[in-house]
Amino acid sequence: MKTQLCEDLGIEFPIFAFTHCRDVVAAVSKAGGFGVLGAVGFPPEQLELELNWIDDHVGDAPYGVDIVLPSRYEGEGEMDILKLTENLKDMIPPEHLAFTSKVLDDNGIPPLSEDVEMGSGLMGWTAATATPQVDIILEHEKVKMVANALGTPPPDMVDKIHKHDKLVAALCGTPAQAGRHKNAGLDVVIAQGYEGGGHTGDIGSLVLWPQVIDEVAPVPVLAAGGIGNGRQMAAALAIGAQGVWTGSLWLTVEEAAGHPAQIDRLLEAGSKDTVRSRSFTGKPCRMLRNAWTEAWENEDTPSPLGMPLQYMVAQECSTRVSKAPEVGQDVAFNPVGQVVGLMDKRRRSADVVIEMVQECIDSYENIDRLMSAVE
């Protein structure tokens, strides 16, 4: 089951697996799909270690890396990380920090001990942090594609990636965004519908996918947003996508690095238990609804700040939850799509790949039976 994009990347199945876990990346790529490591949150030194590990465990299979460089963000233009961090800290109102502490205290999340250092919260959501990541990514031959999760990458970054013989991809939530990706010379456009986990737009997948495919043709499109099985994969391919970009379903596989309490919460959740909220990242992001998201929705509470300021505000939450994950899930950041309602058991990543492929084939055979029944 190959599309032209599969042929170009040297993979067997058109299944692209976005994950922050290196074990999942290696497992999916070795099973014939295309694992994609989410680099946001990894300092350059740690990212180098992660990619070296994947290189050593993926065999001859290729994989990709996803960065997060928004088209617009607070502090845009400043490339000195230390200066940028200090400038952004000065922009955070004290009441936002105080409200964060109150929400955590009210929900019984233990305070941090004095020996715990809390990071700045400035993740790879700026050019100052994403550019060093890209420089490291380009040193790894087995990385065949670099994707940007938010917006069209800058022209100089696109050129740099292309000079290293790697494909450039980017996610979009509207046909207009997809058109900008095409005009910038990107090789792959990922159309992510409203149902998806993480940062999403306002258009549902089945409406968005054909619009984007028509907008950017002949540039290949990956369908994203709400895909968790082979039947949905068959639908995406039938519409004209050259593959599926999946993310949420890898959060509960056996190789996933999540804490057991987090994985249990995901397995128990239904599709109606998610919400698009700006409360963690500053941009609309689909995640599990909990006490944290609800607290930021109240009219008498501070409004979430823009990216990356809001995650700097939420850093205390992430740090305190990481020290007490069993009791912290009521406020934890759990980005996941509506497909969480289909995630009810743990499976090996390789089994997920094979089951999706087989179910996709079965779906096309079922269509043939349905059509031949009326001839």
ABEGO torsion letter per residue (X at the ends): XBBAAAAAAGBABBBBBBBABAAAAAAAAAAGBBBBBBABGBBAAAAAAAAAAAAAAAEABBBBBBBBBBABBBGBGBABAAAAAAAAAAABBAAAAAAAAAAAAAAGBBBBBAABBBBAGBBAABAAAAAAAAAAAAABAABABBBBABEBBBAAAAAAAAAAGBBBBBBBABAAAAAAAAAAGBABBBBBBAABBEBBBABBAAAAAAAAAAAAOABBBBBBGGBABAAAAAAAAAAGBAEBBBAAAAAABAABABBAAAAAAAAABBAAABBBBAAAAGBBBBBBBBAAAAAAABAABBBBBBOAAAAAAAAAAAAAAAABAAAAAAABBBBBBAAAAABABBBBAAAAAAAAAAAAAAAAAAAAAAAAAAX
